[in-house]
Amino acid sequence: MHDLACTVAADVVDKEVTIFADCVARGFTPLRSEIMAAYYVAERDATAEAFDRGLITQAELESKHAALACQLLA
């Protein structure tokens, strides 16, 4: 029997669950909430990686994060 330990860090899962729960609490369907949470996490991580690689400035990073939050909260 193989050990199927989770390879995703607990803090990553916790963040996505929090985003998912917030979406459901605001009235989105569970499927749409899951899609929105995944989109948010992917966009946030891609933006952070672009900043870390020097592809965007701190101001652009903050602007993209603010725009992403507005999209999620709209």
C-alpha positions as a Markdown table, in Angstrom:
| # | Residue | x | y | z |
|---|---|---|---|---|
| 1 | Met | 0.0 | 0.0 | 0.0 |
| 2 | His | 1.3 | 3.4 | -1.0 |
| 3 | Asp | 1.4 | 6.5 | 1.3 |
| 4 | Leu | -0.7 | 9.2 | -0.4 |
| 5 | Ala | 0.5 | 12.2 | 1.6 |
| 6 | Cys | -0.8 | 15.5 | 0.5 |
| 7 | Thr | 1.8 | 17.5 | -1.4 |
| 8 | Val | 0.0 | 20.9 | -1.1 |
| 9 | Ala | 1.1 | 23.1 | 1.9 |
| 10 | Ala | -1.7 | 23.5 | 4.5 |
| 11 | Asp | -1.5 | 27.3 | 4.3 |
| 12 | Val | -2.2 | 27.2 | 0.6 |
| 13 | Val | -5.3 | 25.1 | 1.2 |
| 14 | Asp | -6.4 | 27.3 | 4.0 |
| 15 | Lys | -6.2 | 30.4 | 1.8 |
| 16 | Glu | -8.2 | 28.8 | -1.0 |
| 17 | Val | -10.9 | 27.5 | 1.5 |
| 18 | Thr | -11.2 | 31.0 | 3.0 |
| 19 | Ile | -11.7 | 32.5 | -0.5 |
| 20 | Phe | -14.2 | 29.8 | -1.4 |
| 21 | Ala | -16.2 | 30.3 | 1.8 |
| 22 | Asp | -16.2 | 34.1 | 1.2 |
| 23 | Cys | -17.6 | 33.6 | -2.3 |
| 24 | Val | -20.3 | 31.2 | -1.1 |
| 25 | Ala | -21.2 | 33.6 | 1.8 |
| 26 | Arg | -21.7 | 36.4 | -0.8 |
| 27 | Gly | -24.2 | 34.2 | -2.7 |
| 28 | Phe | -22.2 | 32.6 | -5.5 |
| 29 | Thr | -22.9 | 29.0 | -6.3 |
| 30 | Pro | -20.4 | 26.5 | -5.0 |
| 31 | Leu | -19.0 | 25.7 | -8.5 |
| 32 | Arg | -18.7 | 29.4 | -9.4 |
| 33 | Ser | -17.1 | 30.0 | -6.0 |
| 34 | Glu | -14.6 | 27.3 | -6.6 |
| 35 | Ile | -13.7 | 28.6 | -10.0 |
| 36 | Met | -13.4 | 32.2 | -8.7 |
| 37 | Ala | -11.1 | 31.0 | -5.8 |
| 38 | Ala | -8.9 | 29.1 | -8.1 |
| 39 | Tyr | -8.7 | 32.0 | -10.5 |
| 40 | Tyr | -7.8 | 34.4 | -7.7 |
| 41 | Val | -5.1 | 32.2 | -6.3 |
| 42 | Ala | -3.6 | 31.5 | -9.8 |
| 43 | Glu | -3.6 | 35.2 | -10.7 |
| 44 | Arg | -2.2 | 36.3 | -7.4 |
| 45 | Asp | 0.6 | 33.7 | -7.6 |
| 46 | Ala | 1.4 | 34.6 | -11.2 |
| 47 | Thr | 1.6 | 38.3 | -10.4 |
| 48 | Ala | 3.8 | 37.6 | -7.4 |
| 49 | Glu | 6.1 | 35.4 | -9.5 |
| 50 | Ala | 6.3 | 38.2 | -12.2 |
| 51 | Phe | 7.4 | 40.6 | -9.5 |
| 52 | Asp | 9.9 | 38.2 | -8.1 |
| 53 | Arg | 11.4 | 37.8 | -11.5 |
| 54 | Gly | 11.6 | 41.5 | -12.0 |
| 55 | Leu | 9.1 | 41.6 | -14.8 |
| 56 | Ile | 6.8 | 44.1 | -13.1 |
| 57 | Thr | 7.4 | 46.9 | -10.5 |
| 58 | Gln | 6.1 | 47.1 | -6.9 |
| 59 | Ala | 3.5 | 49.6 | -8.1 |
| 60 | Glu | 2.3 | 47.3 | -10.8 |
| 61 | Leu | 2.2 | 44.4 | -8.3 |
| 62 | Glu | 0.1 | 46.4 | -5.9 |
| 63 | Ser | -2.2 | 47.7 | -8.7 |
| 64 | Lys | -2.8 | 44.2 | -10.1 |
| 65 | His | -3.5 | 42.9 | -6.6 |
| 66 | Ala | -6.0 | 45.7 | -6.0 |
| 67 | Ala | -7.7 | 45.1 | -9.4 |
| 68 | Leu | -7.9 | 41.4 | -8.6 |
| 69 | Ala | -9.5 | 42.1 | -5.2 |
| 70 | Cys | -12.0 | 44.4 | -6.9 |
| 71 | Gln | -12.9 | 41.7 | -9.4 |
| 72 | Leu | -13.5 | 39.2 | -6.7 |
| 73 | Leu | -15.6 | 41.6 | -4.6 |
| 74 | Ala | -17.7 | 42.9 | -7.5 |
